[in-house]
Amino acid sequence: MTWYKTTFSAPEGNEPLALDMNSMGKGLIWINGESLGRHWPGNIARGNCGGCSYAGTFTENKCQTNCGQPSQRWYHVPRSWLKPSGNVLVVFEEWGGDPNGISLGSRRTKSVCADVFEGQPSLKKWHMLRSGKVDKLQPKAHLWCSPGQKISKIKFASYGLPQGTCGSFQEGSCHAHKSYNALERNCIGQQSCSVSVAPEVFGGDPCPDSMKKLSVEAVCS
């Protein structure tokens, strides 16, 4: 069991911060007297990280990821805890590790995504429907950039049957050709925006007999 102590300056900017504890084993962390909690990267995640499908009944063993990696590596550091300089980091280590490998990193959002099906309401709107306050569910796609950033480009947009996941969306067999219009009009230059997922927003229904969705990736800068 070993105690470590060091001082550091806060990184500039407003981006979220996280402490990388991957080089340590198990213990506790404090910053300026505030407890960051227990670190335990020495606890390695195990399981079957093969193919993933959420179809059917969900179980705790379905869609596992990062097998063979630490169960947690990054630990969020609130900026409100930090001073411009002279911040004190204290680590209590139980298993042993290399404190020289500890680092404080910032995360800057480069892009944000939304992937919303028709008829996929928020919990609030579902309760409004149940109570009779509305007679139709109208889902929306919401996009948010980090503070200090704005949406500068719609990298991808497809209302219909798009394929893929965030970062690798592709048009499917059904695509509304005005998919970009509403998003560019409502979102460019904004920190956040929302667009209704409905045929009239995208110039009509591209495939009337199918359950459609809207997939969007926007660039933050």
ABEGO torsion letter per residue (X at the ends): XBBBBBBBBBBBEABBBBBBAAABABEBBBBGGBBAEBBBAABBBBEBABBBBABEBBBAABGBBGBGBBABABBBBBAAABBABGBBBBBBBAAEEBAAABBBBBBBBABBBBBBBBGBBBAAAAAAAAAGABABBBBBBBBBBBBGBBBABBABBBBEBBBEBBGABBBBABBBAAAAAAAAAAABGBABBBBBBBAAAAGEBABAABBBBBBBBBBBX
